[in-house]
Amino acid sequence: MPVGPHITDFVSFPLRLVLDLVPDQESAEAQRNRADKRAWLDERGYRVIALCAADALHDPAAVLERLATMIEAAQ
């Protein structure tokens, strides 16, 4: 989903929340791009939650439970 000049994995505009799926291995350039995107989003009031992509694939129920807890705590 586009947010400004960036593509995000998932976003909730009402909550100003971005979920960022992070692969197990990524290049140094991809890490820099991810950090730049996060800084841009932070500056605009978005909360970014980074999730391990492998965890989301292997145990989605646990990831969803963790997300629900984090979102509830932030409200």
PDB file of N, H, CA, C and O in Angstrom:
ATOM      1  N   MET A   1       0.846  -1.172   0.000  1.00  0.00           N
ATOM      2  CA  MET A   1       0.000   0.000   0.000  1.00  0.00           C
ATOM      3  C   MET A   1       0.893   1.237   0.000  1.00  0.00           C
ATOM      4  O   MET A   1       1.767   1.362   0.858  1.00  0.00           O
ATOM      5  N   PRO A   2       0.693   2.142  -0.934  1.00  0.00           N
ATOM      6  CA  PRO A   2       1.500   3.362  -0.957  1.00  0.00           C
ATOM      7  C   PRO A   2       1.162   4.306   0.204  1.00  0.00           C
ATOM      8  O   PRO A   2      -0.001   4.541   0.529  1.00  0.00           O
ATOM      9  N   VAL A   3       2.202   4.822   0.799  1.00  0.00           N
ATOM     10  H   VAL A   3       3.147   4.631   0.535  1.00  0.00           H
ATOM     11  CA  VAL A   3       2.084   5.884   1.801  1.00  0.00           C
ATOM     12  C   VAL A   3       3.151   6.896   1.419  1.00  0.00           C
ATOM     13  O   VAL A   3       4.343   6.655   1.607  1.00  0.00           O
ATOM     14  N   GLY A   4       2.719   8.017   0.887  1.00  0.00           N
ATOM     15  H   GLY A   4       1.750   8.212   0.735  1.00  0.00           H
ATOM     16  CA  GLY A   4       3.684   8.987   0.365  1.00  0.00           C
ATOM     17  C   GLY A   4       4.514   8.319  -0.722  1.00  0.00           C
ATOM     18  O   GLY A   4       3.969   7.643  -1.595  1.00  0.00           O
ATOM     19  N   PRO A   5       5.824   8.506  -0.673  1.00  0.00           N
ATOM     20  CA  PRO A   5       6.682   7.915  -1.709  1.00  0.00           C
ATOM     21  C   PRO A   5       7.065   6.459  -1.435  1.00  0.00           C
ATOM     22  O   PRO A   5       7.860   5.879  -2.174  1.00  0.00           O
ATOM     23  N   HIS A   6       6.511   5.873  -0.392  1.00  0.00           N
ATOM     24  H   HIS A   6       5.865   6.344   0.209  1.00  0.00           H
ATOM     25  CA  HIS A   6       6.910   4.531   0.029  1.00  0.00           C
ATOM     26  C   HIS A   6       5.794   3.516  -0.168  1.00  0.00           C
ATOM     27  O   HIS A   6       4.612   3.861  -0.187  1.00  0.00           O
ATOM     28  N   ILE A   7       6.195   2.261  -0.315  1.00  0.00           N
ATOM     29  H   ILE A   7       7.155   1.981  -0.300  1.00  0.00           H
ATOM     30  CA  ILE A   7       5.261   1.144  -0.358  1.00  0.00           C
ATOM     31  C   ILE A   7       5.375   0.412   0.978  1.00  0.00           C
ATOM     32  O   ILE A   7       6.467   0.029   1.398  1.00  0.00           O
ATOM     33  N   THR A   8       4.242   0.228   1.632  1.00  0.00           N
ATOM     34  H   THR A   8       3.355   0.540   1.291  1.00  0.00           H
ATOM     35  CA  THR A   8       4.227  -0.466   2.915  1.00  0.00           C
ATOM     36  C   THR A   8       3.559  -1.832   2.733  1.00  0.00           C
ATOM     37  O   THR A   8       2.810  -2.046   1.780  1.00  0.00           O
ATOM     38  N   ASP A   9       3.838  -2.739   3.648  1.00  0.00           N
ATOM     39  H   ASP A   9       4.447  -2.566   4.422  1.00  0.00           H
ATOM     40  CA  ASP A   9       3.213  -4.054   3.577  1.00  0.00           C
ATOM     41  C   ASP A   9       1.734  -3.961   3.964  1.00  0.00           C
ATOM     42  O   ASP A   9       0.863  -4.446   3.242  1.00  0.00           O
ATOM     43  N   PHE A  10       1.469  -3.343   5.090  1.00  0.00           N
ATOM     44  H   PHE A  10       2.176  -2.949   5.676  1.00  0.00           H
ATOM     45  CA  PHE A  10       0.093  -3.136   5.565  1.00  0.00           C
ATOM     46  C   PHE A  10       0.042  -1.780   6.252  1.00  0.00           C
ATOM     47  O   PHE A  10       1.004  -1.361   6.896  1.00  0.00           O
ATOM     48  N   VAL A  11      -1.083  -1.103   6.108  1.00  0.00           N
ATOM     49  H   VAL A  11      -1.864  -1.443   5.584  1.00  0.00           H
ATOM     50  CA  VAL A  11      -1.241   0.197   6.771  1.00  0.00           C
ATOM     51  C   VAL A  11      -2.679   0.373   7.227  1.00  0.00           C
ATOM     52  O   VAL A  11      -3.619  -0.050   6.554  1.00  0.00           O
ATOM     53  N   SER A  12      -2.830   1.005   8.382  1.00  0.00           N
ATOM     54  H   SER A  12      -2.067   1.349   8.929  1.00  0.00           H
ATOM     55  CA  SER A  12      -4.132   1.472   8.845  1.00  0.00           C
ATOM     56  C   SER A  12      -4.027   2.982   8.929  1.00  0.00           C
ATOM     57  O   SER A  12      -3.334   3.517   9.794  1.00  0.00           O
ATOM     58  N   PHE A  13      -4.716   3.669   8.029  1.00  0.00           N
ATOM     59  H   PHE A  13      -5.279   3.235   7.326  1.00  0.00           H
ATOM     60  CA  PHE A  13      -4.662   5.128   8.051  1.00  0.00           C
ATOM     61  C   PHE A  13      -5.352   5.703   9.289  1.00  0.00           C
ATOM     62  O   PHE A  13      -4.831   6.654   9.873  1.00  0.00           O
ATOM     63  N   PRO A  14      -6.512   5.165   9.718  1.00  0.00           N
ATOM     64  CA  PRO A  14      -7.126   5.718  10.937  1.00  0.00           C
ATOM     65  C   PRO A  14      -6.238   5.570  12.180  1.00  0.00           C
ATOM     66  O   PRO A  14      -6.210   6.459  13.031  1.00  0.00           O
ATOM     67  N   LEU A  15      -5.517   4.453  12.282  1.00  0.00           N
ATOM     68  H   LEU A  15      -5.540   3.731  11.590  1.00  0.00           H
ATOM     69  CA  LEU A  15      -4.631   4.232  13.434  1.00  0.00           C
ATOM     70  C   LEU A  15      -3.240   4.814  13.219  1.00  0.00           C
ATOM     71  O   LEU A  15      -2.441   4.886  14.153  1.00  0.00           O
ATOM     72  N   ARG A  16      -2.951   5.230  11.984  1.00  0.00           N
ATOM     73  H   ARG A  16      -3.600   5.172  11.226  1.00  0.00           H
ATOM     74  CA  ARG A  16      -1.614   5.712  11.598  1.00  0.00           C
ATOM     75  C   ARG A  16      -0.567   4.664  12.000  1.00  0.00           C
ATOM     76  O   ARG A  16       0.421   4.956  12.674  1.00  0.00           O
ATOM     77  N   LEU A  17      -0.832   3.440  11.557  1.00  0.00           N
ATOM     78  H   LEU A  17      -1.635   3.203  11.010  1.00  0.00           H
ATOM     79  CA  LEU A  17      -0.021   2.291  11.919  1.00  0.00           C
ATOM     80  C   LEU A  17       0.421   1.556  10.658  1.00  0.00           C
ATOM     81  O   LEU A  17      -0.387   1.290   9.768  1.00  0.00           O
ATOM     82  N   VAL A  18       1.700   1.233  10.589  1.00  0.00           N
ATOM     83  H   VAL A  18       2.357   1.449  11.312  1.00  0.00           H
ATOM     84  CA  VAL A  18       2.262   0.490   9.463  1.00  0.00           C
ATOM     85  C   VAL A  18       2.872  -0.800   9.989  1.00  0.00           C
ATOM     86  O   VAL A  18       3.626  -0.791  10.962  1.00  0.00           O
ATOM     87  N   LEU A  19       2.540  -1.910   9.337  1.00  0.00           N
ATOM     88  H   LEU A  19       1.928  -1.917   8.547  1.00  0.00           H
ATOM     89  CA  LEU A  19       3.165  -3.192   9.636  1.00  0.00           C
ATOM     90  C   LEU A  19       4.200  -3.451   8.556  1.00  0.00           C
ATOM     91  O   LEU A  19       3.898  -3.424   7.363  1.00  0.00           O
ATOM     92  N   ASP A  20       5.410  -3.698   8.990  1.00  0.00           N
ATOM     93  H   ASP A  20       5.655  -3.720   9.959  1.00  0.00           H
ATOM     94  CA  ASP A  20       6.540  -3.889   8.081  1.00  0.00           C
ATOM     95  C   ASP A  20       7.048  -5.315   8.223  1.00  0.00           C
ATOM     96  O   ASP A  20       7.604  -5.676   9.260  1.00  0.00           O
ATOM     97  N   LEU A  21       6.862  -6.126   7.191  1.00  0.00           N
ATOM     98  H   LEU A  21       6.410  -5.832   6.349  1.00  0.00           H
ATOM     99  CA  LEU A  21       7.344  -7.509   7.206  1.00  0.00           C
ATOM    100  C   LEU A  21       8.811  -7.524   6.794  1.00  0.00           C
ATOM    101  O   LEU A  21       9.161  -7.142   5.677  1.00  0.00           O
ATOM    102  N   VAL A  22       9.652  -7.968   7.702  1.00  0.00           N
ATOM    103  H   VAL A  22       9.368  -8.279   8.609  1.00  0.00           H
ATOM    104  CA  VAL A  22      11.097  -7.942   7.495  1.00  0.00           C
ATOM    105  C   VAL A  22      11.581  -9.357   7.155  1.00  0.00           C
ATOM    106  O   VAL A  22      11.381 -10.287   7.936  1.00  0.00           O
ATOM    107  N   PRO A  23      12.218  -9.516   5.987  1.00  0.00           N
ATOM    108  CA  PRO A  23      12.737 -10.837   5.631  1.00  0.00           C
ATOM    109  C   PRO A  23      13.919 -11.220   6.521  1.00  0.00           C
ATOM    110  O   PRO A  23      14.584 -10.363   7.102  1.00  0.00           O
ATOM    111  N   ASP A  24      14.164 -12.536   6.614  1.00  0.00           N
ATOM    112  H   ASP A  24      13.623 -13.233   6.142  1.00  0.00           H
ATOM    113  CA  ASP A  24      15.287 -13.012   7.430  1.00  0.00           C
ATOM    114  C   ASP A  24      16.612 -12.446   6.951  1.00  0.00           C
ATOM    115  O   ASP A  24      17.465 -12.077   7.758  1.00  0.00           O
ATOM    116  N   GLN A  25      16.780 -12.378   5.655  1.00  0.00           N
ATOM    117  H   GLN A  25      16.087 -12.678   5.000  1.00  0.00           H
ATOM    118  CA  GLN A  25      18.024 -11.856   5.088  1.00  0.00           C
ATOM    119  C   GLN A  25      17.687 -10.791   4.070  1.00  0.00           C
ATOM    120  O   GLN A  25      16.833 -10.985   3.205  1.00  0.00           O
ATOM    121  N   GLU A  26      18.364  -9.663   4.182  1.00  0.00           N
ATOM    122  H   GLU A  26      19.058  -9.505   4.885  1.00  0.00           H
ATOM    123  CA  GLU A  26      18.218  -8.618   3.178  1.00  0.00           C
ATOM    124  C   GLU A  26      19.536  -7.881   3.042  1.00  0.00           C
ATOM    125  O   GLU A  26      20.351  -7.851   3.964  1.00  0.00           O
ATOM    126  N   SER A  27      19.725  -7.299   1.900  1.00  0.00           N
ATOM    127  H   SER A  27      19.063  -7.323   1.151  1.00  0.00           H
ATOM    128  CA  SER A  27      20.983  -6.619   1.603  1.00  0.00           C
ATOM    129  C   SER A  27      21.132  -5.361   2.458  1.00  0.00           C
ATOM    130  O   SER A  27      20.167  -4.872   3.046  1.00  0.00           O
ATOM    131  N   ALA A  28      22.341  -4.859   2.512  1.00  0.00           N
ATOM    132  H   ALA A  28      23.125  -5.257   2.034  1.00  0.00           H
ATOM    133  CA  ALA A  28      22.610  -3.624   3.241  1.00  0.00           C
ATOM    134  C   ALA A  28      21.800  -2.473   2.640  1.00  0.00           C
ATOM    135  O   ALA A  28      21.306  -1.611   3.366  1.00  0.00           O
ATOM    136  N   GLU A  29      21.669  -2.463   1.323  1.00  0.00           N
ATOM    137  H   GLU A  29      22.070  -3.163   0.733  1.00  0.00           H
ATOM    138  CA  GLU A  29      20.880  -1.414   0.663  1.00  0.00           C
ATOM    139  C   GLU A  29      19.409  -1.503   1.073  1.00  0.00           C
ATOM    140  O   GLU A  29      18.774  -0.481   1.335  1.00  0.00           O
ATOM    141  N   ALA A  30      18.872  -2.711   1.128  1.00  0.00           N
ATOM    142  H   ALA A  30      19.388  -3.541   0.915  1.00  0.00           H
ATOM    143  CA  ALA A  30      17.478  -2.889   1.543  1.00  0.00           C
ATOM    144  C   ALA A  30      17.289  -2.453   2.996  1.00  0.00           C
ATOM    145  O   ALA A  30      16.254  -1.882   3.339  1.00  0.00           O
ATOM    146  N   GLN A  31      18.272  -2.715   3.846  1.00  0.00           N
ATOM    147  H   GLN A  31      19.112  -3.179   3.568  1.00  0.00           H
ATOM    148  CA  GLN A  31      18.199  -2.281   5.244  1.00  0.00           C
ATOM    149  C   GLN A  31      18.199  -0.758   5.338  1.00  0.00           C
ATOM    150  O   GLN A  31      17.453  -0.180   6.128  1.00  0.00           O
ATOM    151  N   ARG A  32      19.038  -0.109   4.528  1.00  0.00           N
ATOM    152  H   ARG A  32      19.644  -0.578   3.886  1.00  0.00           H
ATOM    153  CA  ARG A  32      19.071   1.365   4.517  1.00  0.00           C
ATOM    154  C   ARG A  32      17.730   1.923   4.027  1.00  0.00           C
ATOM    155  O   ARG A  32      17.204   2.877   4.599  1.00  0.00           O
ATOM    156  N   ASN A  33      17.187   1.328   2.974  1.00  0.00           N
ATOM    157  H   ASN A  33      17.615   0.553   2.509  1.00  0.00           H
ATOM    158  CA  ASN A  33      15.894   1.782   2.456  1.00  0.00           C
ATOM    159  C   ASN A  33      14.795   1.619   3.494  1.00  0.00           C
ATOM    160  O   ASN A  33      13.934   2.486   3.639  1.00  0.00           O
ATOM    161  N   ARG A  34      14.828   0.499   4.218  1.00  0.00           N
ATOM    162  H   ARG A  34      15.528  -0.206   4.101  1.00  0.00           H
ATOM    163  CA  ARG A  34      13.838   0.253   5.270  1.00  0.00           C
ATOM    164  C   ARG A  34      13.972   1.306   6.377  1.00  0.00           C
ATOM    165  O   ARG A  34      12.965   1.812   6.873  1.00  0.00           O
ATOM    166  N   ALA A  35      15.193   1.634   6.762  1.00  0.00           N
ATOM    167  H   ALA A  35      16.011   1.223   6.360  1.00  0.00           H
ATOM    168  CA  ALA A  35      15.429   2.651   7.796  1.00  0.00           C
ATOM    169  C   ALA A  35      14.959   4.028   7.319  1.00  0.00           C
ATOM    170  O   ALA A  35      14.361   4.779   8.090  1.00  0.00           O
ATOM    171  N   ASP A  36      15.225   4.359   6.059  1.00  0.00           N
ATOM    172  H   ASP A  36      15.711   3.748   5.433  1.00  0.00           H
ATOM    173  CA  ASP A  36      14.767   5.638   5.507  1.00  0.00           C
ATOM    174  C   ASP A  36      13.243   5.718   5.501  1.00  0.00           C
ATOM    175  O   ASP A  36      12.660   6.743   5.855  1.00  0.00           O
ATOM    176  N   LYS A  37      12.608   4.617   5.094  1.00  0.00           N
ATOM    177  H   LYS A  37      13.081   3.784   4.807  1.00  0.00           H
ATOM    178  CA  LYS A  37      11.138   4.577   5.063  1.00  0.00           C
ATOM    179  C   LYS A  37      10.583   4.757   6.476  1.00  0.00           C
ATOM    180  O   LYS A  37       9.631   5.508   6.686  1.00  0.00           O
ATOM    181  N   ARG A  38      11.183   4.065   7.435  1.00  0.00           N
ATOM    182  H   ARG A  38      11.956   3.455   7.264  1.00  0.00           H
ATOM    183  CA  ARG A  38      10.709   4.168   8.818  1.00  0.00           C
ATOM    184  C   ARG A  38      10.858   5.594   9.341  1.00  0.00           C
ATOM    185  O   ARG A  38       9.954   6.113   9.995  1.00  0.00           O
ATOM    186  N   ALA A  39      11.990   6.224   9.058  1.00  0.00           N
ATOM    187  H   ALA A  39      12.725   5.802   8.527  1.00  0.00           H
ATOM    188  CA  ALA A  39      12.210   7.603   9.504  1.00  0.00           C
ATOM    189  C   ALA A  39      11.166   8.532   8.888  1.00  0.00           C
ATOM    190  O   ALA A  39      10.614   9.390   9.577  1.00  0.00           O
ATOM    191  N   TRP A  40      10.895   8.367   7.604  1.00  0.00           N
ATOM    192  H   TRP A  40      11.343   7.671   7.044  1.00  0.00           H
ATOM    193  CA  TRP A  40       9.915   9.192   6.906  1.00  0.00           C
ATOM    194  C   TRP A  40       8.535   9.019   7.556  1.00  0.00           C
ATOM    195  O   TRP A  40       7.834   9.998   7.816  1.00  0.00           O
ATOM    196  N   LEU A  41       8.158   7.765   7.812  1.00  0.00           N
ATOM    197  H   LEU A  41       8.726   6.970   7.600  1.00  0.00           H
ATOM    198  CA  LEU A  41       6.857   7.492   8.427  1.00  0.00           C
ATOM    199  C   LEU A  41       6.795   8.042   9.855  1.00  0.00           C
ATOM    200  O   LEU A  41       5.789   8.634  10.247  1.00  0.00           O
ATOM    201  N   ASP A  42       7.861   7.849  10.629  1.00  0.00           N
ATOM    202  H   ASP A  42       8.678   7.368  10.311  1.00  0.00           H
ATOM    203  CA  ASP A  42       7.911   8.368  12.007  1.00  0.00           C
ATOM    204  C   ASP A  42       7.711   9.881  12.019  1.00  0.00           C
ATOM    205  O   ASP A  42       6.977  10.408  12.855  1.00  0.00           O
ATOM    206  N   GLU A  43       8.358  10.569  11.100  1.00  0.00           N
ATOM    207  H   GLU A  43       8.954  10.140  10.421  1.00  0.00           H
ATOM    208  CA  GLU A  43       8.256  12.036  11.027  1.00  0.00           C
ATOM    209  C   GLU A  43       6.827  12.491  10.756  1.00  0.00           C
ATOM    210  O   GLU A  43       6.464  13.623  11.073  1.00  0.00           O
ATOM    211  N   ARG A  44       6.032  11.629  10.183  1.00  0.00           N
ATOM    212  H   ARG A  44       6.328  10.709   9.926  1.00  0.00           H
ATOM    213  CA  ARG A  44       4.656  11.971   9.831  1.00  0.00           C
ATOM    214  C   ARG A  44       3.630  11.353  10.770  1.00  0.00           C
ATOM    215  O   ARG A  44       2.437  11.311  10.467  1.00  0.00           O
ATOM    216  N   GLY A  45       4.106  10.877  11.907  1.00  0.00           N
ATOM    217  H   GLY A  45       5.075  10.911  12.154  1.00  0.00           H
ATOM    218  CA  GLY A  45       3.205  10.401  12.942  1.00  0.00           C
ATOM    219  C   GLY A  45       2.714   8.978  12.803  1.00  0.00           C
ATOM    220  O   GLY A  45       1.769   8.583  13.485  1.00  0.00           O
ATOM    221  N   TYR A  46       3.334   8.200  11.933  1.00  0.00           N
ATOM    222  H   TYR A  46       4.101   8.522  11.378  1.00  0.00           H
ATOM    223  CA  TYR A  46       2.966   6.793  11.813  1.00  0.00           C
ATOM    224  C   TYR A  46       3.774   5.974  12.810  1.00  0.00           C
ATOM    225  O   TYR A  46       4.954   6.236  13.045  1.00  0.00           O
ATOM    226  N   ARG A  47       3.122   4.992  13.383  1.00  0.00           N
ATOM    227  H   ARG A  47       2.163   4.779  13.193  1.00  0.00           H
ATOM    228  CA  ARG A  47       3.825   4.029  14.221  1.00  0.00           C
ATOM    229  C   ARG A  47       4.130   2.825  13.341  1.00  0.00           C
ATOM    230  O   ARG A  47       3.239   2.293  12.679  1.00  0.00           O
ATOM    231  N   VAL A  48       5.377   2.402  13.333  1.00  0.00           N
ATOM    232  H   VAL A  48       6.101   2.834  13.871  1.00  0.00           H
ATOM    233  CA  VAL A  48       5.800   1.282  12.502  1.00  0.00           C
ATOM    234  C   VAL A  48       6.102   0.089  13.406  1.00  0.00           C
ATOM    235  O   VAL A  48       6.890   0.182  14.347  1.00  0.00           O
ATOM    236  N   ILE A  49       5.455  -1.028  13.096  1.00  0.00           N
ATOM    237  H   ILE A  49       4.814  -1.103  12.332  1.00  0.00           H
ATOM    238  CA  ILE A  49       5.728  -2.269  13.811  1.00  0.00           C
ATOM    239  C   ILE A  49       6.399  -3.209  12.828  1.00  0.00           C
ATOM    240  O   ILE A  49       5.817  -3.585  11.810  1.00  0.00           O
ATOM    241  N   ALA A  50       7.631  -3.583  13.144  1.00  0.00           N
ATOM    242  H   ALA A  50       8.104  -3.278  13.971  1.00  0.00           H
ATOM    243  CA  ALA A  50       8.381  -4.513  12.297  1.00  0.00           C
ATOM    244  C   ALA A  50       8.088  -5.940  12.743  1.00  0.00           C
ATOM    245  O   ALA A  50       8.148  -6.262  13.930  1.00  0.00           O
ATOM    246  N   LEU A  51       7.773  -6.774  11.781  1.00  0.00           N
ATOM    247  H   LEU A  51       7.724  -6.513  10.818  1.00  0.00           H
ATOM    248  CA  LEU A  51       7.479  -8.180  12.050  1.00  0.00           C
ATOM    249  C   LEU A  51       8.395  -9.052  11.216  1.00  0.00           C
ATOM    250  O   LEU A  51       8.641  -8.768  10.044  1.00  0.00           O
ATOM    251  N   CYS A  52       8.891 -10.100  11.814  1.00  0.00           N
ATOM    252  H   CYS A  52       8.691 -10.331  12.767  1.00  0.00           H
ATOM    253  CA  CYS A  52       9.689 -11.076  11.080  1.00  0.00           C
ATOM    254  C   CYS A  52       8.758 -11.818  10.118  1.00  0.00           C
ATOM    255  O   CYS A  52       7.772 -12.425  10.537  1.00  0.00           O
ATOM    256  N   ALA A  53       9.080 -11.761   8.836  1.00  0.00           N
ATOM    257  H   ALA A  53       9.881 -11.268   8.496  1.00  0.00           H
ATOM    258  CA  ALA A  53       8.238 -12.392   7.826  1.00  0.00           C
ATOM    259  C   ALA A  53       8.100 -13.888   8.064  1.00  0.00           C
ATOM    260  O   ALA A  53       7.026 -14.451   7.852  1.00  0.00           O
ATOM    261  N   ALA A  54       9.171 -14.536   8.500  1.00  0.00           N
ATOM    262  H   ALA A  54      10.043 -14.078   8.672  1.00  0.00           H
ATOM    263  CA  ALA A  54       9.128 -15.976   8.758  1.00  0.00           C
ATOM    264  C   ALA A  54       8.155 -16.295   9.895  1.00  0.00           C
ATOM    265  O   ALA A  54       7.432 -17.289   9.825  1.00  0.00           O
ATOM    266  N   ASP A  55       8.130 -15.468  10.933  1.00  0.00           N
ATOM    267  H   ASP A  55       8.717 -14.660  10.989  1.00  0.00           H
ATOM    268  CA  ASP A  55       7.191 -15.685  12.037  1.00  0.00           C
ATOM    269  C   ASP A  55       5.751 -15.581  11.548  1.00  0.00           C
ATOM    270  O   ASP A  55       4.894 -16.374  11.939  1.00  0.00           O
ATOM    271  N   ALA A  56       5.495 -14.601  10.693  1.00  0.00           N
ATOM    272  H   ALA A  56       6.191 -13.957  10.376  1.00  0.00           H
ATOM    273  CA  ALA A  56       4.142 -14.409  10.166  1.00  0.00           C
ATOM    274  C   ALA A  56       3.697 -15.608   9.335  1.00  0.00           C
ATOM    275  O   ALA A  56       2.515 -15.951   9.314  1.00  0.00           O
ATOM    276  N   LEU A  57       4.641 -16.239   8.655  1.00  0.00           N
ATOM    277  H   LEU A  57       5.601 -15.961   8.672  1.00  0.00           H
ATOM    278  CA  LEU A  57       4.308 -17.420   7.851  1.00  0.00           C
ATOM    279  C   LEU A  57       4.135 -18.670   8.703  1.00  0.00           C
ATOM    280  O   LEU A  57       3.238 -19.474   8.454  1.00  0.00           O
ATOM    281  N   HIS A  58       4.986 -18.834   9.700  1.00  0.00           N
ATOM    282  H   HIS A  58       5.715 -18.180   9.902  1.00  0.00           H
ATOM    283  CA  HIS A  58       5.012 -20.068  10.482  1.00  0.00           C
ATOM    284  C   HIS A  58       4.024 -20.092  11.647  1.00  0.00           C
ATOM    285  O   HIS A  58       3.526 -21.156  12.017  1.00  0.00           O
ATOM    286  N   ASP A  59       3.739 -18.929  12.223  1.00  0.00           N
ATOM    287  H   ASP A  59       4.143 -18.065  11.922  1.00  0.00           H
ATOM    288  CA  ASP A  59       2.822 -18.890  13.361  1.00  0.00           C
ATOM    289  C   ASP A  59       1.979 -17.618  13.303  1.00  0.00           C
ATOM    290  O   ASP A  59       2.117 -16.736  14.151  1.00  0.00           O
ATOM    291  N   PRO A  60       1.101 -17.526  12.296  1.00  0.00           N
ATOM    292  CA  PRO A  60       0.333 -16.289  12.138  1.00  0.00           C
ATOM    293  C   PRO A  60      -0.557 -15.979  13.342  1.00  0.00           C
ATOM    294  O   PRO A  60      -0.769 -14.808  13.660  1.00  0.00           O
ATOM    295  N   ALA A  61      -1.071 -16.986  14.005  1.00  0.00           N
ATOM    296  H   ALA A  61      -0.899 -17.937  13.747  1.00  0.00           H
ATOM    297  CA  ALA A  61      -1.935 -16.735  15.167  1.00  0.00           C
ATOM    298  C   ALA A  61      -1.171 -16.004  16.270  1.00  0.00           C
ATOM    299  O   ALA A  61      -1.698 -15.070  16.875  1.00  0.00           O
ATOM    300  N   ALA A  62       0.052 -16.419  16.531  1.00  0.00           N
ATOM    301  H   ALA A  62       0.480 -17.178  16.039  1.00  0.00           H
ATOM    302  CA  ALA A  62       0.867 -15.758  17.555  1.00  0.00           C
ATOM    303  C   ALA A  62       1.190 -14.323  17.155  1.00  0.00           C
ATOM    304  O   ALA A  62       1.169 -13.422  17.993  1.00  0.00           O
ATOM    305  N   VAL A  63       1.489 -14.113  15.883  1.00  0.00           N
ATOM    306  H   VAL A  63       1.507 -14.846  15.202  1.00  0.00           H
ATOM    307  CA  VAL A  63       1.789 -12.762  15.400  1.00  0.00           C
ATOM    308  C   VAL A  63       0.556 -11.872  15.526  1.00  0.00           C
ATOM    309  O   VAL A  63       0.667 -10.725  15.957  1.00  0.00           O
ATOM    310  N   LEU A  64      -0.608 -12.381  15.158  1.00  0.00           N
ATOM    311  H   LEU A  64      -0.698 -13.313  14.808  1.00  0.00           H
ATOM    312  CA  LEU A  64      -1.834 -11.593  15.273  1.00  0.00           C
ATOM    313  C   LEU A  64      -2.157 -11.269  16.726  1.00  0.00           C
ATOM    314  O   LEU A  64      -2.613 -10.167  17.030  1.00  0.00           O
ATOM    315  N   GLU A  65      -1.927 -12.212  17.614  1.00  0.00           N
ATOM    316  H   GLU A  65      -1.557 -13.107  17.367  1.00  0.00           H
ATOM    317  CA  GLU A  65      -2.161 -11.961  19.039  1.00  0.00           C
ATOM    318  C   GLU A  65      -1.226 -10.869  19.557  1.00  0.00           C
ATOM    319  O   GLU A  65      -1.644  -9.974  20.291  1.00  0.00           O
ATOM    320  N   ARG A  66       0.043 -10.958  19.165  1.00  0.00           N
ATOM    321  H   ARG A  66       0.383 -11.686  18.569  1.00  0.00           H
ATOM    322  CA  ARG A  66       1.018  -9.944  19.577  1.00  0.00           C
ATOM    323  C   ARG A  66       0.628  -8.575  19.033  1.00  0.00           C
ATOM    324  O   ARG A  66       0.721  -7.573  19.742  1.00  0.00           O
ATOM    325  N   LEU A  67       0.194  -8.532  17.786  1.00  0.00           N
ATOM    326  H   LEU A  67       0.117  -9.346  17.210  1.00  0.00           H
ATOM    327  CA  LEU A  67      -0.230  -7.255  17.179  1.00  0.00           C
ATOM    328  C   LEU A  67      -1.430  -6.670  17.913  1.00  0.00           C
ATOM    329  O   LEU A  67      -1.462  -5.473  18.198  1.00  0.00           O
ATOM    330  N   ALA A  68      -2.409  -7.500  18.218  1.00  0.00           N
ATOM    331  H   ALA A  68      -2.384  -8.472  17.987  1.00  0.00           H
ATOM    332  CA  ALA A  68      -3.598  -7.020  18.931  1.00  0.00           C
ATOM    333  C   ALA A  68      -3.213  -6.397  20.262  1.00  0.00           C
ATOM    334  O   ALA A  68      -3.733  -5.346  20.636  1.00  0.00           O
ATOM    335  N   THR A  69      -2.307  -7.040  20.972  1.00  0.00           N
ATOM    336  H   THR A  69      -1.884  -7.894  20.669  1.00  0.00           H
ATOM    337  CA  THR A  69      -1.844  -6.517  22.263  1.00  0.00           C
ATOM    338  C   THR A  69      -1.136  -5.181  22.079  1.00  0.00           C
ATOM    339  O   THR A  69      -1.369  -4.243  22.841  1.00  0.00           O
ATOM    340  N   MET A  70      -0.274  -5.092  21.071  1.00  0.00           N
ATOM    341  H   MET A  70      -0.085  -5.854  20.452  1.00  0.00           H
ATOM    342  CA  MET A  70       0.474  -3.846  20.830  1.00  0.00           C
ATOM    343  C   MET A  70      -0.447  -2.708  20.416  1.00  0.00           C
ATOM    344  O   MET A  70      -0.275  -1.573  20.861  1.00  0.00           O
ATOM    345  N   ILE A  71      -1.415  -3.004  19.575  1.00  0.00           N
ATOM    346  H   ILE A  71      -1.555  -3.926  19.213  1.00  0.00           H
ATOM    347  CA  ILE A  71      -2.334  -1.958  19.110  1.00  0.00           C
ATOM    348  C   ILE A  71      -3.225  -1.492  20.255  1.00  0.00           C
ATOM    349  O   ILE A  71      -3.468  -0.295  20.408  1.00  0.00           O
ATOM    350  N   GLU A  72      -3.707  -2.423  21.049  1.00  0.00           N
ATOM    351  H   GLU A  72      -3.511  -3.396  20.925  1.00  0.00           H
ATOM    352  CA  GLU A  72      -4.546  -2.059  22.191  1.00  0.00           C
ATOM    353  C   GLU A  72      -3.793  -1.197  23.185  1.00  0.00           C
ATOM    354  O   GLU A  72      -4.352  -0.239  23.720  1.00  0.00           O
ATOM    355  N   ALA A  73      -2.536  -1.519  23.442  1.00  0.00           N
ATOM    356  H   ALA A  73      -2.081  -2.297  23.007  1.00  0.00           H
ATOM    357  CA  ALA A  73      -1.723  -0.757  24.388  1.00  0.00           C
ATOM    358  C   ALA A  73      -1.448   0.656  23.898  1.00  0.00           C
ATOM    359  O   ALA A  73      -1.249   1.564  24.706  1.00  0.00           O
ATOM    360  N   ALA A  74      -1.434   0.850  22.592  1.00  0.00           N
ATOM    361  H   ALA A  74      -1.595   0.112  21.936  1.00  0.00           H
ATOM    362  CA  ALA A  74      -1.115   2.159  22.022  1.00  0.00           C
ATOM    363  C   ALA A  74      -2.315   3.105  21.995  1.00  0.00           C
ATOM    364  O   ALA A  74      -2.149   4.304  21.772  1.00  0.00           O
ATOM    365  N   GLN A  75      -3.497   2.589  22.216  1.00  0.00           N
ATOM    366  H   GLN A  75      -3.631   1.614  22.398  1.00  0.00           H
ATOM    367  CA  GLN A  75      -4.682   3.447  22.108  1.00  0.00           C
ATOM    368  C   GLN A  75      -5.042   4.094  23.404  1.00  0.00           C
ATOM    369  O   GLN A  75      -6.016   4.844  23.470  1.00  0.00           O
TER     370      GLN A  75
END
